[in-house]
Amino acid sequence: MGQTLQKFTGRPRFFKKEEYLLRYAWDTLQSKEVNKIIIVGETVHKEYYTPLVIACMHRDLTLVKDLIKEGADVNLCPPANEFASEDGVPPLYYATAGQDGEIVSLLLNADHVSP
């Protein structure tokens, strides 16, 4: 599976398992959607999702803003599947599929913001 790189702060953090990413997002951001994901166990196919992807899937605008503010990579495709399949795509795919214009705009403009 390899290492998964996801930046939440100015310095990169390396996580070997998706559970650690979710735990970090849960502990740091205290989002109701992250809580629900962890409590309900919606982490099937964990190797395909990052916290930002999960936030986009659940249309959690607050969590998306917080993750981007903390330096999450808006273009990160999980390493288990770097090809554009339904399960291995960047967060923008899920934001557009959910027809959430605000999140789409945040993701598109995030590359122009330096952390």
Secondary structure as UniProt FT lines:
FT   STRAND          4..6
FT   STRAND          13..15
FT   HELIX           18..29
FT   HELIX           32..40
FT   TURN            44..45
FT   HELIX           46..48
FT   HELIX           51..57
FT   TURN            58..59
FT   HELIX           61..69
FT   TURN            70..71
FT   TURN            74..75
FT   TURN            79..80
FT   TURN            86..87
FT   HELIX           91..97
FT   TURN            98..99
FT   HELIX           101..110
FT   TURN            111..112
//
